[in-house]
Amino acid sequence: MGAADEQDLEDGEGWLTKAEVREIWPQIRPSSIRAVARANSVRTSAAPSPDLTHEPTYHAADVRHVAARIARVEADVAPWQRADSDAARDDATPGPPVRQPVSWRPGNVPGLILLAIIVGLILWGLTSPDNHGTVTDFVR
């Protein structure tokens, strides 16, 4: 760490990871941190973050400045990017359950066998010769 880096840390400067920014910006959804930082001109470092997530690191002074603007509702933040908005609550509410497609699982086999038997009996009943000619009369 050089003298300039130490001076930056003493002045409240330096670089913060996404996790650290999340602690400073609890009102912002984690998935929106990068977009909010970009919209509010927070400087980012091109160097890889120390936690190896390939996320950029954010300039600490800029993050703190934007935190104050977020608290005063002056920052450029869309409603869906806020963790405390109606849109965020709507995303958090579970939707209807997703129906799984019918498959050849062991639990479905008895029902499929019964369906095949019923279809077979219907077809056999329509084509049997003792049907008094109803099928052949219908076709003609």
MDAnalysis code that builds the backbone (N, CA, C; Angstrom):
import MDAnalysis as mda
import numpy as np

u = mda.Universe.empty(420, n_residues=140, atom_resindex=np.repeat(np.arange(140), 3), trajectory=True)
u.add_TopologyAttr("name", ["N", "CA", "C"] * 140)
u.add_TopologyAttr("resid", np.arange(1, 141))
u.add_TopologyAttr("resname", ["MET", "GLY", "ALA", "ALA", "ASP", "GLU", "GLN", "ASP", "LEU", "GLU", "ASP", "GLY", "GLU", "GLY", "TRP", "LEU", "THR", "LYS", "ALA", "GLU", "VAL", "ARG", "GLU", "ILE", "TRP", "PRO", "GLN", "ILE", "ARG", "PRO", "SER", "SER", "ILE", "ARG", "ALA", "VAL", "ALA", "ARG", "ALA", "ASN", "SER", "VAL", "ARG", "THR", "SER", "ALA", "ALA", "PRO", "SER", "PRO", "ASP", "LEU", "THR", "HIS", "GLU", "PRO", "THR", "TYR", "HIS", "ALA", "ALA", "ASP", "VAL", "ARG", "HIS", "VAL", "ALA", "ALA", "ARG", "ILE", "ALA", "ARG", "VAL", "GLU", "ALA", "ASP", "VAL", "ALA", "PRO", "TRP", "GLN", "ARG", "ALA", "ASP", "SER", "ASP", "ALA", "ALA", "ARG", "ASP", "ASP", "ALA", "THR", "PRO", "GLY", "PRO", "PRO", "VAL", "ARG", "GLN", "PRO", "VAL", "SER", "TRP", "ARG", "PRO", "GLY", "ASN", "VAL", "PRO", "GLY", "LEU", "ILE", "LEU", "LEU", "ALA", "ILE", "ILE", "VAL", "GLY", "LEU", "ILE", "LEU", "TRP", "GLY", "LEU", "THR", "SER", "PRO", "ASP", "ASN", "HIS", "GLY", "THR", "VAL", "THR", "ASP", "PHE", "VAL", "ARG"])
u.atoms.positions = np.array([
    [0.845, -1.161, 0.000],
    [0.000, 0.000, 0.000],
    [0.890, 1.224, 0.000],
    [0.693, 2.106, -0.961],
    [1.521, 3.298, -1.066],
    [0.990, 4.430, -0.194],
    [1.733, 5.528, -0.163],
    [1.346, 6.675, 0.656],
    [0.029, 7.279, 0.164],
    [-0.177, 7.287, -1.159],
    [-1.423, 7.838, -1.703],
    [-2.618, 6.989, -1.286],
    [-2.456, 5.653, -1.293],
    [-3.536, 4.759, -0.879],
    [-3.883, 4.967, 0.586],
    [-2.844, 5.116, 1.446],
    [-3.095, 5.347, 2.865],
    [-3.812, 6.670, 3.075],
    [-3.432, 7.699, 2.320],
    [-4.086, 9.002, 2.439],
    [-5.542, 8.901, 1.990],
    [-5.805, 8.133, 0.923],
    [-7.179, 7.951, 0.463],
    [-8.030, 7.305, 1.548],
    [-7.508, 6.281, 2.220],
    [-8.265, 5.597, 3.259],
    [-8.531, 6.522, 4.437],
    [-7.569, 7.373, 4.784],
    [-7.763, 8.305, 5.887],
    [-8.826, 9.337, 5.545],
    [-8.919, 9.741, 4.293],
    [-9.901, 10.733, 3.860],
    [-11.270, 10.103, 3.592],
    [-11.435, 8.818, 3.868],
    [-12.688, 8.142, 3.571],
    [-12.772, 7.712, 2.133],
    [-11.667, 7.753, 1.429],
    [-11.639, 7.354, 0.034],
    [-11.258, 5.878, -0.027],
    [-10.994, 5.384, -1.183],
    [-10.638, 3.990, -1.377],
    [-11.676, 3.320, -2.255],
    [-11.653, 2.012, -2.257],
    [-12.538, 1.254, -3.125],
    [-13.332, 0.259, -2.305],
    [-14.609, 0.087, -2.634],
    [-15.508, -0.807, -1.913],
    [-15.988, -1.919, -2.837],
    [-16.161, -3.095, -2.274],
    [-16.733, -4.208, -3.035],
    [-18.247, -4.036, -3.096],
    [-18.890, -4.862, -3.914],
    [-20.346, -4.796, -4.034],
    [-21.013, -5.096, -2.698],
    [-20.453, -6.030, -1.937],
    [-21.022, -6.367, -0.626],
    [-20.955, -5.174, 0.320],
    [-19.870, -4.430, 0.259],
    [-19.745, -3.245, 1.114],
    [-20.708, -2.151, 0.674],
    [-20.908, -2.016, -0.634],
    [-21.859, -1.026, -1.145],
    [-23.272, -1.406, -0.718],
    [-23.581, -2.696, -0.715],
    [-24.908, -3.154, -0.275],
    [-25.190, -2.732, 1.158],
    [-24.163, -2.735, 2.002],
    [-24.349, -2.316, 3.389],
    [-24.605, -0.809, 3.484],
    [-23.997, -0.031, 2.609],
    [-24.164, 1.419, 2.633],
    [-25.468, 1.832, 1.951],
    [-25.901, 1.061, 0.956],
    [-27.137, 1.342, 0.222],
    [-28.179, 0.248, 0.494],
    [-28.717, 0.123, 1.686],
    [-29.690, -0.958, 1.934],
    [-31.009, -0.752, 1.191],
    [-31.268, 0.472, 0.726],
    [-32.517, 0.748, 0.005],
    [-32.482, 0.246, -1.435],
    [-31.308, -0.113, -1.928],
    [-31.157, -0.519, -3.328],
    [-31.114, -2.039, -3.416],
    [-31.831, -2.572, -4.395],
    [-31.819, -4.021, -4.614],
    [-30.416, -4.447, -5.032],
    [-29.943, -5.589, -4.541],
    [-28.587, -6.042, -4.885],
    [-28.354, -6.168, -6.381],
    [-29.354, -6.573, -7.128],
    [-29.184, -6.733, -8.574],
    [-29.109, -5.391, -9.300],
    [-29.434, -4.294, -8.615],
    [-29.448, -2.975, -9.251],
    [-28.280, -2.095, -8.853],
    [-27.379, -2.587, -8.029],
    [-26.289, -1.750, -7.530],
    [-25.445, -1.205, -8.678],
    [-25.076, -2.048, -9.613],
    [-24.226, -1.597, -10.719],
    [-24.928, -0.528, -11.551],
    [-26.224, -0.707, -11.839],
    [-26.972, 0.261, -12.640],
    [-27.137, 1.587, -11.900],
    [-27.408, 1.530, -10.602],
    [-27.555, 2.762, -9.821],
    [-26.219, 3.489, -9.748],
    [-25.145, 2.748, -9.570],
    [-23.818, 3.369, -9.525],
    [-23.514, 4.061, -10.858],
    [-23.827, 3.407, -11.957],
    [-23.569, 3.983, -13.277],
    [-24.434, 5.226, -13.492],
    [-25.700, 5.166, -13.108],
    [-26.614, 6.283, -13.316],
    [-26.228, 7.497, -12.471],
    [-25.560, 7.269, -11.352],
    [-25.188, 8.364, -10.458],
    [-23.702, 8.689, -10.520],
    [-23.034, 8.249, -11.567],
    [-21.626, 8.573, -11.858],
    [-20.671, 8.167, -10.737],
    [-20.894, 7.006, -10.159],
    [-19.955, 6.469, -9.175],
    [-18.784, 5.877, -9.948],
    [-17.585, 6.277, -9.586],
    [-16.400, 5.758, -10.266],
    [-16.186, 4.294, -9.886],
    [-15.784, 3.510, -10.874],
    [-15.486, 2.099, -10.631],
    [-14.050, 1.813, -11.046],
    [-13.509, 0.777, -10.432],
    [-12.144, 0.377, -10.742],
    [-12.182, -0.762, -11.740],
    [-11.276, -0.719, -12.685],
    [-11.192, -1.797, -13.670],
    [-10.477, -3.012, -13.100],
    [-9.779, -2.826, -11.979],
    [-9.056, -3.941, -11.362],
    [-10.063, -4.926, -10.784],
    [-9.752, -6.216, -10.836],
    [-10.682, -7.194, -10.267],
    [-10.837, -6.988, -8.766],
    [-12.038, -7.257, -8.283],
    [-12.304, -7.068, -6.864],
    [-11.542, -8.107, -6.050],
    [-11.249, -7.808, -4.792],
    [-10.487, -8.753, -3.973],
    [-11.229, -10.049, -3.672],
    [-12.542, -10.067, -3.819],
    [-13.287, -11.291, -3.527],
    [-13.441, -12.205, -4.745],
    [-12.775, -11.890, -5.846],
    [-12.714, -12.715, -7.058],
    [-14.076, -12.958, -7.706],
    [-15.021, -12.045, -7.544],
    [-16.332, -12.200, -8.170],
    [-16.397, -11.532, -9.531],
    [-15.327, -10.891, -9.956],
    [-15.263, -10.156, -11.218],
    [-16.221, -8.972, -11.230],
    [-16.701, -8.565, -10.070],
    [-17.497, -7.351, -9.947],
    [-16.535, -6.184, -9.843],
    [-16.919, -5.017, -10.340],
    [-16.046, -3.851, -10.175],
    [-16.042, -3.409, -8.714],
    [-15.019, -2.667, -8.352],
    [-15.021, -2.040, -7.036],
    [-15.454, -0.596, -7.234],
    [-16.078, -0.042, -6.217],
    [-16.704, 1.266, -6.317],
    [-15.953, 2.266, -5.444],
    [-15.823, 3.496, -5.919],
    [-15.107, 4.538, -5.204],
    [-15.888, 4.901, -3.936],
    [-15.236, 4.799, -2.788],
    [-15.917, 4.944, -1.502],
    [-16.560, 6.317, -1.322],
    [-15.849, 7.379, -1.680],
    [-16.415, 8.725, -1.511],
    [-17.650, 8.907, -2.382],
    [-17.613, 8.393, -3.605],
    [-18.770, 8.497, -4.495],
    [-19.959, 7.717, -3.927],
    [-19.677, 6.537, -3.395],
    [-20.744, 5.701, -2.828],
    [-21.392, 6.425, -1.650],
    [-20.591, 7.019, -0.790],
    [-21.141, 7.731, 0.371],
    [-21.929, 8.974, -0.066],
    [-21.444, 9.665, -1.088],
    [-22.155, 10.831, -1.606],
    [-23.525, 10.418, -2.166],
    [-23.559, 9.333, -2.921],
    [-24.823, 8.855, -3.486],
    [-25.733, 8.342, -2.380],
    [-25.171, 7.748, -1.319],
    [-25.994, 7.280, -0.192],
    [-26.751, 8.442, 0.434],
    [-26.077, 9.565, 0.574],
    [-26.749, 10.751, 1.112],
    [-27.843, 11.232, 0.158],
    [-27.576, 11.182, -1.143],
    [-28.576, 11.591, -2.135],
    [-29.750, 10.617, -2.162],
    [-29.478, 9.326, -1.950],
    [-30.567, 8.340, -1.898],
    [-31.453, 8.629, -0.693],
    [-30.843, 8.933, 0.446],
    [-31.610, 9.232, 1.653],
    [-32.482, 10.470, 1.474],
    [-32.017, 11.442, 0.695],
    [-32.797, 12.658, 0.434],
    [-33.718, 12.501, -0.779],
    [-33.737, 11.327, -1.382],
    [-34.539, 11.002, -2.571],
    [-34.175, 11.927, -3.726],
    [-32.884, 12.204, -3.868],
    [-32.388, 13.039, -4.961],
    [-31.582, 12.230, -5.977],
    [-31.241, 11.008, -5.644],
    [-30.417, 10.189, -6.534],
    [-31.242, 9.689, -7.706],
    [-30.553, 9.345, -8.771],
    [-31.192, 8.799, -9.963],
    [-31.403, 7.301, -9.746],
    [-32.566, 6.969, -9.188],
    [-32.900, 5.573, -8.879],
    [-34.320, 5.321, -9.362],
    [-34.479, 4.317, -10.217],
    [-35.811, 3.950, -10.701],
    [-36.571, 3.241, -9.577],
    [-37.904, 3.329, -9.559],
    [-38.675, 2.691, -8.481],
    [-38.420, 1.191, -8.365],
    [-38.248, 0.507, -9.482],
    [-38.034, -0.939, -9.424],
    [-36.647, -1.296, -8.896],
    [-35.730, -0.326, -8.822],
    [-34.395, -0.585, -8.300],
    [-34.336, -0.462, -6.782],
    [-35.362, 0.096, -6.183],
    [-35.390, 0.283, -4.735],
    [-35.894, -0.986, -4.069],
    [-35.259, -1.370, -2.986],
    [-35.672, -2.563, -2.241],
    [-36.949, -2.309, -1.451],
    [-37.269, -1.054, -1.191],
    [-38.438, -0.712, -0.394],
    [-39.623, -0.241, -1.231],
    [-39.600, -0.497, -2.538],
    [-40.682, -0.039, -3.416],
    [-41.743, -1.119, -3.592],
    [-42.892, -0.711, -4.135],
    [-43.956, -1.670, -4.430],
    [-43.501, -2.688, -5.476],
    [-42.714, -2.235, -6.457],
    [-42.222, -3.146, -7.503],
    [-41.342, -4.229, -6.906],
    [-40.511, -3.863, -5.939],
    [-39.647, -4.864, -5.297],
    [-40.486, -5.844, -4.493],
    [-41.521, -5.350, -3.820],
    [-42.398, -6.253, -3.063],
    [-43.161, -7.172, -4.001],
    [-43.574, -6.648, -5.162],
    [-44.273, -7.491, -6.135],
    [-43.368, -8.606, -6.639],
    [-42.087, -8.293, -6.843],
    [-41.143, -9.318, -7.283],
    [-40.912, -10.358, -6.204],
    [-41.038, -9.952, -4.939],
    [-40.760, -10.862, -3.836],
    [-41.930, -11.792, -3.546],
    [-43.146, -11.430, -3.983],
    [-44.290, -12.291, -3.713],
    [-44.268, -13.465, -4.685],
    [-44.501, -14.644, -4.175],
    [-44.448, -15.812, -5.062],
    [-45.622, -15.816, -6.032],
    [-45.360, -16.266, -7.216],
    [-46.386, -16.373, -8.238],
    [-47.105, -17.706, -8.109],
    [-47.998, -17.987, -9.031],
    [-48.698, -19.271, -8.983],
    [-47.716, -20.414, -9.211],
    [-48.020, -21.576, -8.665],
    [-47.103, -22.698, -8.861],
    [-47.023, -23.087, -10.331],
    [-45.873, -23.531, -10.733],
    [-45.641, -23.920, -12.117],
    [-46.024, -25.385, -12.261],
    [-46.916, -25.660, -13.231],
    [-47.325, -27.050, -13.464],
    [-46.232, -27.792, -14.207],
    [-45.920, -28.946, -13.727],
    [-44.936, -29.785, -14.381],
    [-45.619, -30.546, -15.513],
    [-44.959, -30.699, -16.643],
    [-45.574, -31.454, -17.738],
    [-45.733, -32.926, -17.354],
    [-46.746, -33.531, -17.964],
    [-46.985, -34.961, -17.713],
    [-45.848, -35.751, -18.337],
    [-45.341, -36.687, -17.589],
    [-44.232, -37.490, -18.103],
    [-44.486, -38.958, -17.781],
    [-43.571, -39.771, -18.173],
    [-43.679, -41.205, -17.952],
    [-43.103, -41.606, -16.604],
    [-43.355, -40.834, -15.594],
    [-42.874, -41.181, -14.257],
    [-43.661, -42.379, -13.743],
    [-43.106, -43.115, -12.818],
    [-43.803, -44.297, -12.292],
    [-45.175, -43.983, -11.707],
    [-45.371, -42.815, -11.149],
    [-46.666, -42.469, -10.579],
    [-47.755, -42.281, -11.626],
    [-47.379, -41.982, -12.866],
    [-48.357, -41.739, -13.920],
    [-48.691, -42.991, -14.729],
    [-47.929, -44.021, -14.616],
    [-48.110, -45.216, -15.456],
    [-49.480, -45.867, -15.248],
    [-49.992, -46.077, -14.026],
    [-51.321, -46.701, -13.899],
    [-52.425, -45.901, -14.594],
    [-52.377, -44.580, -14.497],
    [-53.380, -43.768, -15.165],
    [-53.271, -43.858, -16.677],
    [-52.052, -43.902, -17.185],
    [-51.862, -44.024, -18.629],
    [-52.317, -45.390, -19.138],
    [-52.099, -46.445, -18.356],
    [-52.573, -47.783, -18.745],
    [-54.097, -47.810, -18.778],
    [-54.733, -47.202, -17.773],
    [-56.191, -47.152, -17.744],
    [-56.729, -46.371, -18.943],
    [-56.098, -45.263, -19.278],
    [-56.509, -44.478, -20.437],
    [-56.379, -45.292, -21.721],
    [-55.286, -46.031, -21.862],
    [-55.085, -46.854, -23.053],
    [-56.149, -47.952, -23.143],
    [-56.514, -48.542, -22.013],
    [-57.552, -49.591, -22.021],
    [-58.901, -49.004, -22.436],
    [-59.236, -47.842, -21.916],
    [-60.522, -47.216, -22.257],
    [-60.575, -46.866, -23.741],
    [-59.515, -46.287, -24.259],
    [-59.479, -45.944, -25.685],
    [-59.570, -47.213, -26.529],
    [-58.858, -48.251, -26.122],
    [-58.921, -49.526, -26.852],
    [-60.321, -50.120, -26.849],
    [-61.021, -50.094, -25.713],
    [-62.387, -50.624, -25.645],
    [-63.347, -49.812, -26.517],
    [-63.167, -48.511, -26.543],
    [-64.035, -47.684, -27.387],
    [-63.817, -48.020, -28.865],
    [-62.540, -48.120, -29.265],
    [-62.254, -48.459, -30.659],
    [-62.746, -49.860, -31.000],
    [-62.576, -50.822, -30.113],
    [-63.030, -52.193, -30.348],
    [-64.551, -52.242, -30.450],
    [-65.231, -51.451, -29.599],
    [-66.694, -51.418, -29.640],
    [-67.221, -50.814, -30.929],
    [-66.525, -49.841, -31.459],
    [-66.980, -49.216, -32.688],
    [-66.731, -50.088, -33.919],
    [-65.747, -50.945, -33.869],
    [-65.389, -51.725, -35.050],
    [-65.797, -53.187, -34.964],
    [-66.419, -53.606, -33.878],
    [-66.770, -55.031, -33.765],
    [-67.930, -55.361, -34.697],
    [-67.968, -56.608, -35.248],
    [-69.007, -56.984, -36.211],
    [-70.391, -57.100, -35.580],
    [-70.489, -57.322, -34.283],
    [-71.805, -57.486, -33.665],
    [-72.418, -56.135, -33.278],
    [-71.973, -55.121, -33.917],
    [-72.451, -53.784, -33.608],
    [-73.695, -53.460, -34.432],
    [-74.225, -54.447, -35.095],
    [-75.428, -54.331, -35.924],
    [-75.253, -53.302, -37.024],
    [-74.049, -53.174, -37.509],
    [-73.825, -52.355, -38.678],
    [-73.860, -50.863, -38.445],
    [-73.822, -50.435, -37.209],
    [-73.935, -48.998, -36.977],
    [-72.747, -48.231, -37.554],
    [-71.569, -48.825, -37.473],
    [-70.405, -48.120, -37.976],
    [-70.442, -48.084, -39.502],
    [-70.766, -49.218, -40.112],
    [-70.770, -49.245, -41.563],
    [-71.907, -48.392, -42.134],
    [-73.054, -48.342, -41.448],
    [-74.142, -47.480, -41.892],
    [-73.749, -46.010, -41.777],
    [-73.011, -45.709, -40.752],
    [-72.596, -44.330, -40.513],
    [-71.593, -43.876, -41.576],
    [-70.689, -44.785, -41.978],
    [-69.647, -44.447, -42.937],
    [-70.235, -44.281, -44.320],
    [-71.207, -45.067, -44.659],
    [-71.799, -45.028, -46.015],
    [-72.575, -43.818, -46.216],
])
